[in-house]
Amino acid sequence: MPENTVEIIEADISMLNTLIEFRLNYLNSIKSLTDEQKSAVILQLKDYFPRRLGTDCHCFLLYVDGVCVSSVYFIDCEKPAGTKFINGKTAMLMNVVTLPEHRKKGYASKLLEHVIEFAKQRGISCIDLSATEMGQPLYKKHGFYCRGNSEMRLQIKD
């Protein structure tokens, strides 16, 4: 049986519908969205991606035999220097998702390897993410560690 062709592409605006589809897939895997929430997400993403894609937002899509099966969104975050990021350059990963029928085939690992190399080339000091329980083993395999339960948030608006 021939091996599948795997390709990682940095998304551009022509891939807007795929980016939105994968974001909705991820959000629905956490909590089922109402139709109203789904419409609001789509509206926000149609505004966000054209402004940010290729600047401080880099979305990588993994294709298998021409079909998009996995994604990761890389967000540049420049901050005042800290002890773990003296140069102030950090990043956040979002939307690490593989379609259910393509999981456990190493695709998310390939994307993570790609995005970690991308971060190194950009001089990023550290990468943060919020891991689901299912994703934690994958991230630990690539050197991510839990920072404890000190993460806090004030929710201003739903």
HELIX and SHEET records of a PDB file:
HELIX    1   1 ILE A   13  MET A   15  5                                   3    
HELIX    2   2 LEU A   16  ILE A   30  1                                  15    
HELIX    3   3 ASP A   35  ARG A   52  1                                  18    
HELIX    4   4 PRO A  100  HIS A  102  5                                   3    
HELIX    5   5 TYR A  107  GLN A  121  1                                  15    
HELIX    6   6 GLN A  136  LYS A  141  1                                   6    
SHEET    1   A 5 VAL A   6  GLU A  10  0                                        
SHEET    2   A 5 CYS A  57  VAL A  64 -1                                        
SHEET    3   A 5 VAL A  67  GLU A  78 -1                                        
SHEET    4   A 5 LYS A  89  THR A  98 -1                                        
SHEET    5   A 5 CYS A 126  ASP A 128  1                                        
END                                                                             
